Amino acid sequence: MDSKEKIVSAFKNAGKPLKAGEVADAAQVDKKEVDKIIKELVGTGEVISPKRCFYELKK
């Protein structure tokens, strides 16, 4: 499982919007890597930001 899959899995398991640091802890991935991947996922529309600094999978 690569970092992107771990991050998507962390969002699925949480069931609520998460901060990047919470995603990093849940996925056990470095926060800088999480920030980079979240930016990619937001760009592709897979992840949205319901409020500042929080992210969740698009429903």
N, C-alpha and C positions, 0 to 999 in steps of 0.2 A: 504494500500500500504506500503510495507516494504522499508527499505533504499535502497536495491539493485534495486528495481523497480523504485524508485524515481531517482536514479542515471542514469539508462538506459534511462528513460524518458527525463532527462535533456540533455543527449547526442543527443537523437532524435530531440528534439526541437531546439537545438543550430544549427545543420547543419554544424558545423565547429569544428576543434580540440579545446579542452578546457584544461586549467590547472586544477589541483585538487581543488584549491581554488575557481575557477569559478564554478566548478561542485557543490561544497559544498554550495555556495551561491544560485545557481539555484535550487538545490534539497532541500535546507533547512535542510541539514544533517551536523553533526559535521565533520570537516576536517579530523580528525584522522580516523573516520569511513569510510569516502570517500576513503582515502588512502588505507585502508585495503581491501575494496570492489573492488577498481580499480585493485589492485594487484591480487585478485582472478580472476577478469574478463580477465585480460591479460593472466593469467595462463591457462584459458580455451579457449583462442583465441577469445572471444567475443569482446574484446577491443584491439586496436593496438595503438602504439605510433608512429605517423608519424615523429615527431621530439622530441628532448629531453624535458621532462616535459609536453608535450601535449599529449592528448589522444582523441580517437574517436572510435565509433563503427566500427567493421569490416564490410566492404560493401559486 
